[in-house]
Amino acid sequence: MDMKVYTLVLTLLLTGLNAQASWERVETGEEMNLFGVEFVDEYRGWCVGADGLILNTIDGGRSWHRQRSGTNQDLYDIHFANPNVGWVVGDGGTILYTENGGVTWTSIPSPTDNALYAISLPDGKNGWIVGSLGTILRTSDGGKTWSEQSPTKVTLQDVCFIDGRQGWVVGINGLILSTSDGGASWETQVSSTDSFLYGVHFVSPTQGWVVGDEGTILRTTDGGKSWRRQKADGGWMLKDVHFANPTLGWAVGDDGVILKTMNGGKTWRREEMELSERLNAIDQGGTILWAAGEKGTVVRERNVPVPEALVEITELDEAIKMPKEPVVKFASLRINSTPPKAKVILDGKPTNKKTPVTLEGLIPGRHEVKLVMFNHGTVSKVVTLKEGEMKNITLKLPTRNKQISILAGGIAIGGITIAILQFFAGGF
């Protein structure tokens, strides 16, 4: 076979069973308050907090080590595009950037001295930061430079973008803003509450949740055109919200409360966890859910059921001509899902027919399927997946080789390596 095409078949499966799981405390050795948490997989993660604190683990929370932030400002949120590239925001307009997993952090010039509370970079290039006094900052160059972009003076607490154009911002007095043009214009959505809103999370362009004071939980199924309040007993201040898929979600807040829903928020119940410290943030890395809060508190829940998608690299019938001496030394298939993170796991035997790969955490929404041939360009397509939907995506891989076999571990016959890399929200 002289001509080959790799056809990627993405099948979204949202029927995972709820495995038995329980929350457990993870010792960090710290007493300072933690405000943000971010995990790129089940092992590598960071927490940020008071007085410039940045904690890092590379062994799933067994041990934590301080990273030098170079500031004593309180740090409120953290986002990583991959294990190396990340950003932190905090008081005094603080924006920090790393390209080596936090071994070194560099201060990025900020156009404001206002407190910065949250950051969202859905594709690793376009990003937004929100903060006090209506601050909205935007970048289009991967966070190297930031410019102001704001229609309000109301303090903003959280931001969620699902791609480079569509996003939501929440703040005090029930404020919800949305944009569909990357922030060139903003629309105020009707929340029907005057509660302070602290967290927002969308799993698709239409389905999202907002949490805030007095047990406030709001849900939309139409992109925010309408918001409906969901009932949660207790009246706690809820600081953050996370959904693994349209039905399974959590909210965290005061008094160590962890609320869970398995039906999209129709009902919420408190998780069993002996905890009194406020939890300020929640994030998922692979099949592990993490929450961080006061007095260095970190808790986790293992075996979190998440949706799955199946990628099949199938057989071949076309190719693009290449030089006699192939310049492609490495190629990779990157699945960029927004949001959340998805972990790509090789699950196959050496074969040139079908090599299934399991994606943990993939959800309905826009997905970019990208084949990156280092030193030889990129081929990609963007598709929108609906629940239970299957789509066939064809990408052409340039090669003169008559045969390529995909092996678990990423080695391929013919001097060209094809690797299935781990995916992280925001790209690579």
Secondary structure in CASP SS format (residue, H / E / C, confidence):
PFRMAT SS
TARGET T0000
AUTHOR 0000-0000-0000
METHOD secondary structure of the structure
MODEL  1
M C 1.00
D C 1.00
M C 1.00
K C 1.00
V C 1.00
Y E 1.00
T E 1.00
L E 1.00
V E 1.00
L E 1.00
T E 1.00
L E 1.00
L E 1.00
L C 1.00
T C 1.00
G C 1.00
L C 1.00
N C 1.00
A C 1.00
Q C 1.00
A C 1.00
S C 1.00
W E 1.00
E E 1.00
R E 1.00
V E 1.00
E C 1.00
T C 1.00
G C 1.00
E C 1.00
E C 1.00
M C 1.00
N C 1.00
L E 1.00
F E 1.00
G E 1.00
V E 1.00
E E 1.00
F E 1.00
V C 1.00
D C 1.00
E C 1.00
Y C 1.00
R C 1.00
G E 1.00
W E 1.00
C E 1.00
V E 1.00
G E 1.00
A H 1.00
D H 1.00
G H 1.00
L C 1.00
I E 1.00
L E 1.00
N E 1.00
T E 1.00
I C 1.00
D C 1.00
G C 1.00
G C 1.00
R C 1.00
S C 1.00
W C 1.00
H E 1.00
R E 1.00
Q E 1.00
R C 1.00
S C 1.00
G C 1.00
T C 1.00
N C 1.00
Q C 1.00
D C 1.00
L E 1.00
Y E 1.00
D E 1.00
I E 1.00
H E 1.00
F E 1.00
A C 1.00
N C 1.00
P C 1.00
N C 1.00
V C 1.00
G E 1.00
W E 1.00
V E 1.00
V E 1.00
G E 1.00
D H 1.00
G H 1.00
G H 1.00
T C 1.00
I E 1.00
L E 1.00
Y E 1.00
T E 1.00
E C 1.00
N C 1.00
G C 1.00
G C 1.00
V C 1.00
T C 1.00
W C 1.00
T E 1.00
S E 1.00
I C 1.00
P C 1.00
S C 1.00
P C 1.00
T C 1.00
D C 1.00
N C 1.00
A C 1.00
L E 1.00
Y E 1.00
A E 1.00
I E 1.00
S E 1.00
L C 1.00
P C 1.00
D C 1.00
G C 1.00
K C 1.00
N C 1.00
G E 1.00
W E 1.00
I E 1.00
V E 1.00
G E 1.00
S H 1.00
L H 1.00
G H 1.00
T C 1.00
I E 1.00
L E 1.00
R E 1.00
T E 1.00
S C 1.00
D C 1.00
G C 1.00
G C 1.00
K C 1.00
T C 1.00
W C 1.00
S E 1.00
E E 1.00
Q C 1.00
S C 1.00
P C 1.00
T C 1.00
K C 1.00
V C 1.00
T C 1.00
L E 1.00
Q E 1.00
D E 1.00
V E 1.00
C E 1.00
F E 1.00
I C 1.00
D C 1.00
G C 1.00
R C 1.00
Q C 1.00
G E 1.00
W E 1.00
V E 1.00
V E 1.00
G E 1.00
I H 1.00
N H 1.00
G H 1.00
L C 1.00
I E 1.00
L E 1.00
S E 1.00
T E 1.00
S C 1.00
D C 1.00
G C 1.00
G C 1.00
A C 1.00
S C 1.00
W C 1.00
E E 1.00
T E 1.00
Q E 1.00
V C 1.00
S C 1.00
S C 1.00
T C 1.00
D C 1.00
S C 1.00
F C 1.00
L E 1.00
Y E 1.00
G E 1.00
V E 1.00
H E 1.00
F E 1.00
V C 1.00
S C 1.00
P C 1.00
T C 1.00
Q C 1.00
G E 1.00
W E 1.00
V E 1.00
V E 1.00
G E 1.00
D H 1.00
E H 1.00
G H 1.00
T C 1.00
I E 1.00
L E 1.00
R E 1.00
T E 1.00
T C 1.00
D C 1.00
G C 1.00
G C 1.00
K C 1.00
S C 1.00
W C 1.00
R E 1.00
R E 1.00
Q C 1.00
K C 1.00
A C 1.00
D C 1.00
G C 1.00
G C 1.00
W C 1.00
M C 1.00
L E 1.00
K E 1.00
D E 1.00
V E 1.00
H E 1.00
F E 1.00
A C 1.00
N C 1.00
P C 1.00
T C 1.00
L C 1.00
G E 1.00
W E 1.00
A E 1.00
V E 1.00
G E 1.00
D H 1.00
D H 1.00
G H 1.00
V C 1.00
I E 1.00
L E 1.00
K E 1.00
T E 1.00
M C 1.00
N C 1.00
G C 1.00
G C 1.00
K C 1.00
T C 1.00
W C 1.00
R E 1.00
R E 1.00
E C 1.00
E C 1.00
M C 1.00
E C 1.00
L C 1.00
S C 1.00
E C 1.00
R C 1.00
L E 1.00
N E 1.00
A E 1.00
I E 1.00
D E 1.00
Q E 1.00
G E 1.00
G C 1.00
T C 1.00
I E 1.00
L E 1.00
W E 1.00
A E 1.00
A E 1.00
G E 1.00
E H 1.00
K H 1.00
G H 1.00
T C 1.00
V E 1.00
V E 1.00
R E 1.00
E E 1.00
R C 1.00
N C 1.00
V C 1.00
P C 1.00
V C 1.00
P C 1.00
E E 1.00
A E 1.00
L E 1.00
V E 1.00
E E 1.00
I E 1.00
T C 1.00
E C 1.00
L C 1.00
D C 1.00
E C 1.00
A C 1.00
I C 1.00
K C 1.00
M C 1.00
P C 1.00
K C 1.00
E C 1.00
P C 1.00
V C 1.00
V C 1.00
K C 1.00
F E 1.00
A E 1.00
S E 1.00
L E 1.00
R E 1.00
I E 1.00
N E 1.00
S E 1.00
T C 1.00
P C 1.00
P C 1.00
K C 1.00
A C 1.00
K E 1.00
V E 1.00
I E 1.00
L E 1.00
D C 1.00
G C 1.00
K C 1.00
P C 1.00
T E 1.00
N C 1.00
K C 1.00
K C 1.00
T E 1.00
P E 1.00
V E 1.00
T E 1.00
L E 1.00
E E 1.00
G C 1.00
L C 1.00
I C 1.00
P C 1.00
G E 1.00
R E 1.00
H E 1.00
E E 1.00
V E 1.00
K E 1.00
L E 1.00
V E 1.00
M E 1.00
F C 1.00
N C 1.00
H C 1.00
G C 1.00
T E 1.00
V E 1.00
S E 1.00
K E 1.00
V E 1.00
V E 1.00
T E 1.00
L E 1.00
K C 1.00
E C 1.00
G C 1.00
E C 1.00
M E 1.00
K E 1.00
N E 1.00
I E 1.00
T E 1.00
L E 1.00
K C 1.00
L C 1.00
P C 1.00
T C 1.00
R C 1.00
N C 1.00
K C 1.00
Q C 1.00
I C 1.00
S C 1.00
I E 1.00
L C 1.00
A C 1.00
G C 1.00
G C 1.00
I C 1.00
A E 1.00
I C 1.00
G C 1.00
G C 1.00
I C 1.00
T E 1.00
I E 1.00
A E 1.00
I E 1.00
L C 1.00
Q C 1.00
F C 1.00
F C 1.00
A C 1.00
G C 1.00
G C 1.00
F C 1.00
END
